[in-house]
Amino acid sequence: MVTEPADPQIDYWADDLDEELVEAGMDAPQAKAFARAFQLGMTRALQHCATKEDLRYEMDKLRAEMHREIGSLRDEMHREIASVRGEIGALRDEVHREIDQLRADIDRRFRVLYWILGVGFGGMFALMAAILVRL
């Protein structure tokens, strides 16, 4: 037994269907049975179709999930950026240490060069003084 469908849209579609079927040449009992079958079929079909509210609910769920995922990705991005900044800071410190070490090495080499030049020129002046004294 078919009950009256709860959806007013189906009632609207089926209101005059049996009368129109009789006018089209169908017997009255057949037209009534066909109209009831139409109502039942549409009721079942609409039960399997999503309503605007269903779609809106699903869309809101997906939107909330997307926002959670975006937040999670944003947090992960901030962690990665902090990690990269830390690595850059460590590399910067290492480069500064190496530059300071190279400067110290260059300063040491210049001091050795100054000492060698000082001893060399001092020896040369002593030799020239000795030669001049002999003359």
Secondary structure, DSSP 8 states (H G I E B T S, - for coil): -----S-HHHHHHHTTHHHHHHHTT--HHHHHHHHHHHHHHHHHHHHTS--HHHHHHHHHHHHHHHHHHHHHHHHHHHHHHHHHHHHHHHHHHHHHHHHHHHHHHHHHHHHHHHHHHHHHHHHHHHHHHHHHHH-
